[in-house]
């Protein structure tokens, strides 16, 4: 089965073609970072308009790279939610219009399920079951994943997601957008321990997260330095922030593995590309004898490949989910746990 995936939930337009026998055949992605950078964050209306401009050229790119035609496509998967309503509507309308014109079935996919399953795109995918750390700009969650469609929420953020905290910290330090890579890079020049920041909910006894207090602690440090703040001061603050965030994410992940008795951890989402987080989790895996799996760096951010994969896996297991009814809705707010079968 060959599934075309379309992702347009926020500020990346992604298309991909996935074959259940051969794997990922081709994918193409356009990021809107350069457009949104001047505003310091995503402008929803601009995002929607840019998706309209990009989606069909990206489709042509994917078909050309894969050597496929519309006749080779068996189904179309599209991101139904969560995300920005206008951006989701672009992908939904294009997917359903193409499917109706080509007489292909469609399936709406949960954006976070795509992230959750994205590490399965590697050459040696992790087997089920596993604990998933889903960590991105809008979500920070720990999930027990028994199989496709069988998800149990173990813990989640009570306020800011980790990615949001990175972006807000970047703004406080006068860095560019998106904040995650900027803070991570600056932290490399900082010294651990010079700036000691809190580890929110590290000893809460549960698997939930909170990052708003950590962001406030960064604000306090910036205000304390005032106009006299130097580049090295900012690097030390960035280092303190990254160390605190990573300590909490690693500790909670280890606690989730212990609580479930599982020995596999899958990391997904944009923050999963963070070098310090990967280094800390890999070191913990070596020391404690569990396995940790990451998606390819190119597939950590939003992309069409994860949507095509999720669509293919769902249709293989539940072929009745394939729809020829091209009336569609989008779900800007959609709880991943609602997918549990």
Buried (B, 14 or more C-beta within 10 A) or exposed (E): BBBBBBBBBBBBBBBBBBBBEEBBBBBBBBBBBEBBEEEBEBBBEBBBBBBBEBBEEBBEBBBEBBEBEEEBBBBBBBBBBBBBBBBBBBBBBBBBEBBBEEEBBBBBBBBBBBBBBBBBBBEEBBEBBBBBBBBBBBBBBBBBBBEBBBBBBBBBBBBBBBBBBBBBBBBBBEBEBBBBBBBBEBBEEBEEEEBEBBBBBBEBEEBBBBBBBBBBBBEEBBEEBEEEBEEEBBBBBBBBBBBBBBBBBBBBBBBBBEBBEBBBBBBBBBBBBBBBBBEBBEEBBEEEEBEBBBBBEEBBBBBBBBBBBBBBBBBEEEEEBBBEEBEBEBBBEBEBEEBEE
